[in-house]
Amino acid sequence: MSRSLTAGPDLPEDADEAPLLDGAATITPYRDGPLIVRGDFRLVDQDGAEIDPGRDTIALCRCGKSGIKPFCDGTHKRSGFSAPSAPNRPRPAAQILREARDDRA
């Protein structure tokens, strides 16, 4: 059953356009905006209680100012939130894992 909704103030227009890998979840940080989660995912609170997202593609707040956390409500646009889509430099753990994979190849 697909519940995907692409319209709405909380999702960028191209939110459903990224390819999925074998049904796995894909998380895309949007520049100056939310984290877009697509695919097969399960959303739970810190106690493990499931949160029904109501759709297959969701936007999670990164600015901390949304009135419907953990979901994005577009407040980042009015609050002047600024964040890149990707880190400026690789995380040390990511670099270590990448080097380990390269050594095995």
TORDREN-626204 format. One record per residue: x, y, z of N, C-alpha, C in turn. Coordinates in pm, whole numbers, plus 32768, in hexadecimal, padded with zeros to 4 digits. Layout:
+------+------+------+-------+-------+-------+------+------+------+
| n.px | n.py | n.pz | ca.px | ca.py | ca.pz | c.px | c.py | c.pz |
+------+------+------+-------+-------+-------+------+------+------+
|    X |    Y |    Z |     X |     Y |     Z |    X |    Y |    Z |
...
+------+------+------+-------+-------+-------+------+------+------+
***
This chain:
+------+------+------+-------+-------+-------+------+------+------+
| n.px | n.py | n.pz | ca.px | ca.py | ca.pz | c.px | c.py | c.pz |
+------+------+------+-------+-------+-------+------+------+------+
| 8053 | 7F8A | 8000 |  8000 |  8000 |  8000 | 8058 | 807C | 8000 |
| 8045 | 80D3 | 7FA1 |  8095 |  814C |  7F99 | 8045 | 81C1 | 7FCD |
| 8084 | 820E | 8026 |  8042 |  8283 |  805E | 808B | 8302 | 8038 |
| 80E1 | 82FC | 7FD4 |  8137 |  836C |  7FB4 | 80E9 | 83E9 | 7F8D |
| 810D | 8456 | 7FCD |  80D4 |  84D7 |  7FAD | 8147 | 8535 | 7F8F |
| 814A | 856F | 7F1A |  81B8 |  85C9 |  7EFB | 8190 | 865A | 7F0C |
| 8111 | 8678 | 7F14 |  80E7 |  8702 |  7F24 | 80EB | 8727 | 7FB7 |
| 80EF | 87A6 | 7FD1 |  80EC |  87D4 |  805B | 8162 | 882F | 8077 |
| 8156 | 8887 | 80DA |  81BE |  88E8 |  80F6 | 823C | 88AB | 8131 |
| 8234 | 882F | 8165 |  82A6 |  87F6 |  81A9 | 8303 | 87A5 | 8150 |
| 82DE | 878B | 80D4 |  8331 |  873D |  8079 | 835B | 8791 | 8001 |
| 83DC | 8791 | 7FDF |  8406 |  87D3 |  7F64 | 83C3 | 8791 | 7EEB |
| 83B6 | 87DC | 7E7E |  836F |  87AA |  7E09 | 83AC | 8729 | 7DD1 |
| 842F | 8719 | 7DDB |  8472 |  86A4 |  7DA2 | 8487 | 8636 | 7E09 |
| 843D | 8636 | 7E76 |  8454 |  85DA |  7EE5 | 8447 | 8546 | 7EBF |
| 83F7 | 8524 | 7E5D |  83E6 |  8497 |  7E36 | 843C | 846E | 7DBF |
| 8497 | 84C3 | 7D93 |  84E2 |  84A7 |  7D19 | 8562 | 8457 | 7D2B |
| 8597 | 844D | 7DA3 |  8614 |  8404 |  7DB8 | 85FC | 836F | 7DAA |
| 8658 | 8328 | 7D68 |  8648 |  8297 |  7D58 | 865C | 824F | 7DDD |
| 8611 | 81E3 | 7DEE |  861E |  8191 |  7E67 | 866D | 8114 | 7E46 |
| 86B6 | 80E2 | 7EA8 |  8705 |  8069 |  7E97 | 86BD | 7FF4 | 7ED7 |
| 8680 | 7F9F | 7E87 |  863E |  7F26 |  7EB8 | 85E2 | 7F3D | 7F2E |
| 8596 | 7FA9 | 7F2D |  8537 |  7FC5 |  7F98 | 8574 | 7FFD | 8017 |
| 85F8 | 800A | 801A |  8639 |  8041 |  8091 | 861A | 80D5 | 809E |
| 861F | 8106 | 8117 |  8606 |  8194 |  812F | 867B | 81E7 | 80FC |
| 865A | 825B | 80C7 |  86BD |  82BD |  809C | 86A0 | 833D | 80E9 |
| 8706 | 8376 | 8127 |  86F7 |  83F3 |  8172 | 874A | 845D | 812C |
| 8708 | 84C9 | 8102 |  8749 |  8534 |  80B9 | 873E | 85B7 | 8105 |
| 87AF | 85EE | 8134 |  87A9 |  8672 |  8173 | 879B | 86DC | 8105 |
| 8733 | 872C | 810C |  8721 |  8798 |  80AB | 8766 | 8815 | 80DF |
| 87AF | 8859 | 8085 |  87F6 |  88D2 |  80AB | 8794 | 8936 | 80EA |
| 87B7 | 8966 | 8161 |  8767 |  89C7 |  81AB | 86DA | 8994 | 81C7 |
| 86C9 | 8910 | 81CC |  8643 |  88D9 |  81E0 | 8644 | 8857 | 822C |
| 85DC | 8807 | 8219 |  85C8 |  878D |  8268 | 8619 | 8716 | 8237 |
| 860C | 86AA | 8280 |  863C |  8627 |  8254 | 85C6 | 85E3 | 8210 |
| 85D5 | 85BC | 8192 |  856B |  8576 |  814A | 8587 | 84E1 | 8156 |
| 8525 | 8496 | 8188 |  8533 |  8405 |  819A | 84D4 | 83C2 | 8139 |
| 850C | 836A | 80E4 |  84BD |  8322 |  807F | 84D7 | 828D | 808E |
| 8474 | 823E | 8068 |  8488 |  81AE |  8065 | 844B | 8169 | 80DD |
| 8480 | 80F2 | 80F8 |  844E |  809E |  8163 | 8492 | 80C3 | 81E6 |
| 844C | 810A | 823C |  8486 |  8134 |  82BB | 8421 | 8123 | 832B |
| 8453 | 8124 | 83A3 |  8401 |  811E |  841C | 842B | 8193 | 8473 |
| 83CC | 81E5 | 849E |  83E8 |  825A |  84F0 | 83B9 | 823D | 857D |
| 8414 | 8248 | 85DF |  83F2 |  822E |  866A | 8423 | 82A2 | 86C1 |
| 83E1 | 82B4 | 8736 |  8410 |  8319 |  8794 | 847F | 82DE | 87EA |
| 84B4 | 832A | 8847 |  8526 |  82FC |  8897 | 8506 | 8285 | 88EF |
| 8486 | 826D | 8907 |  845D |  81F9 |  8957 | 843C | 8180 | 8902 |
| 8449 | 818E | 887F |  8430 |  811F |  8824 | 83A1 | 8117 | 87F2 |
| 834C | 8175 | 881B |  82C1 |  8175 |  87EC | 82BE | 81A6 | 875B |
| 8278 | 815C | 8708 |  8273 |  817E |  867A | 8222 | 81FE | 8663 |
| 8255 | 8252 | 860A |  8211 |  82CD |  85E0 | 81E0 | 82B5 | 8552 |
| 815E | 82BE | 853C |  8126 |  82AA |  84B6 | 813F | 8328 | 8464 |
| 8192 | 8320 | 83FC |  81AF |  8397 |  83AD | 813E | 83C0 | 8350 |
| 80E2 | 8365 | 8333 |  8071 |  8386 |  82DE | 8092 | 838A | 824A |
| 810D | 836D | 8225 |  8136 |  836F |  8198 | 81B8 | 8323 | 8189 |
| 81DF | 8308 | 810D |  8259 |  82BD |  80F0 | 82D5 | 8316 | 80E3 |
| 82C0 | 8396 | 80C8 |  832C |  83F7 |  80C0 | 830F | 8464 | 8126 |
| 836F | 847E | 817F |  8358 |  84E2 |  81E7 | 83CC | 8545 | 81EC |
| 83B1 | 85B8 | 8228 |  8417 |  861D |  8241 | 8427 | 862A | 82D7 |
| 84A1 | 8614 | 8307 |  84BE |  8621 |  8396 | 8504 | 86A6 | 83AF |
| 84DC | 86EA | 8419 |  8511 |  876D |  843D | 85A5 | 8765 | 8460 |
| 85F2 | 87C4 | 842B |  867F |  87D3 |  8452 | 8696 | 8856 | 849C |
| 863A | 88B6 | 848E |  8651 |  8939 |  84CA | 862A | 893F | 855D |
| 85D6 | 88E1 | 858A |  85AC |  88E0 |  8616 | 8538 | 893C | 8636 |
| 8500 | 897E | 85D3 |  8496 |  89E0 |  85EC | 840C | 89B5 | 85BC |
| 8400 | 893F | 8583 |  8380 |  890F |  854F | 831A | 8901 | 85C0 |
| 829F | 8921 | 85A0 |  8232 |  8910 |  8600 | 81FA | 8883 | 8600 |
| 822A | 882D | 85A5 |  81F8 |  87A4 |  859C | 826A | 873F | 85A0 |
| 82D1 | 875D | 85F2 |  8345 |  8703 |  85FC | 8318 | 8675 | 8616 |
| 8359 | 8613 | 85DF |  83D8 |  861A |  8598 | 83CB | 8642 | 8506 |
| 8352 | 865F | 84D9 |  833D |  867F |  844C | 8356 | 8712 | 842F |
| 837C | 872F | 83B5 |  8394 |  87B8 |  8388 | 8310 | 87FB | 8366 |
| 8302 | 8879 | 838F |  828B |  88C6 |  8368 | 82AF | 8941 | 8315 |
| 832C | 894A | 82EA |  8357 |  89B9 |  8295 | 838B | 8A32 | 82E3 |
| 838E | 8A2B | 8367 |  83BB |  8A9C |  83B8 | 844B | 8AC2 | 839B |
| 849D | 8A64 | 836D |  852A |  8A81 |  834F | 8537 | 8AF4 | 82ED |
| 84D6 | 8B04 | 8293 |  84DB |  8B6F |  822F | 84CD | 8BF7 | 8271 |
| 8476 | 8C01 | 82D5 |  845E |  8C81 |  831A | 84C7 | 8C9E | 8386 |
| 8505 | 8C35 | 83BA |  8561 |  8C48 |  842A | 85F0 | 8C64 | 83FD |
| 860B | 8C59 | 837C |  8693 |  8C72 |  834B | 86F2 | 8BFE | 8362 |
| 86BB | 8B86 | 8376 |  870E |  8B0F |  838B | 876C | 8AFC | 8315 |
| 87E8 | 8ADC | 8334 |  884B |  8AC8 |  82CB | 889E | 8A4C | 82EC |
| 88A4 | 89F0 | 828E |  88F6 |  8978 |  829C | 8910 | 8941 | 8211 |
| 8987 | 890D | 81FB |  89A5 |  88D3 |  8178 | 895E | 884E | 8164 |
| 895C | 8822 | 80E8 |  8920 |  87A0 |  80CA | 897D | 872E | 80F2 |
| 8A00 | 8749 | 80F0 |  8A63 |  86E3 |  8112 | 8ACB | 8721 | 816E |
| 8B11 | 86CE | 81BA |  8B79 |  8704 |  8212 | 8BE8 | 8748 | 81C2 |
| 8C29 | 87AB | 81FF |  8C98 |  87F0 |  81BD | 8D14 | 8797 | 81B3 |
| 8D1E | 8739 | 820F |  8D8E |  86DB |  820E | 8D5B | 8654 | 823A |
| 8D9D | 85E8 | 8211 |  8D6E |  8563 |  8235 | 8D79 | 854B | 82CC |
| 8D1B | 8501 | 82FF |  8D22 |  84D9 |  838C | 8D92 | 8474 | 839B |
| 8DDF | 847A | 8408 |  8E4E |  841B |  841A | 8E21 | 8389 | 8411 |
| 8DB0 | 8367 | 844C |  8D82 |  82DB |  8448 | 8D63 | 82B1 | 83B8 |
| 8D27 | 830A | 836C |  8D07 |  82EA |  82E1 | 8D87 | 82D3 | 8291 |
| 8DED | 8322 | 82AC |  8E6C |  8313 |  8265 | 8EAD | 828E | 828A |
| 8EAA | 8268 | 8307 |  8EE4 |  81E9 |  8334 | 8E9D | 8174 | 82F0 |
| 8E18 | 8178 | 82EC |  8DCD |  810D |  82AB | 8DEC | 8105 | 8216 |
| 8DF4 | 8178 | 81D6 |  8E11 |  817B |  8147 | 8E9C | 8141 | 812B |
| 8EFE | 8165 | 817D |  8F86 |  812F |  816B | 8F89 | 8099 | 8182 |
| 8F3D | 8068 | 81E4 |  8F38 |  7FD8 |  81FE | 8EFD | 7F8E | 8187 |
| 8E93 | 7FC6 | 814B |  8E57 |  7F89 |  80D5 | 8EB8 | 7F89 | 8060 |
| 8F00 | 7FF7 | 804F |  8F61 |  8000 |  7FE2 | 8FD2 | 7F9A | 7FF3 |
| 8FFC | 7F82 | 8070 |  9066 |  7F21 |  808B | 903B | 7E94 | 8068 |
| 8FB8 | 7E77 | 807A |  8F84 |  7DF0 |  805B | 8F76 | 7DDA | 7FC6 |
| 8F69 | 7E44 | 7F7B |  8F52 |  7E38 |  7EE9 | 8FCE | 7E1A | 7E9C |
+------+------+------+-------+-------+-------+------+------+------+
***
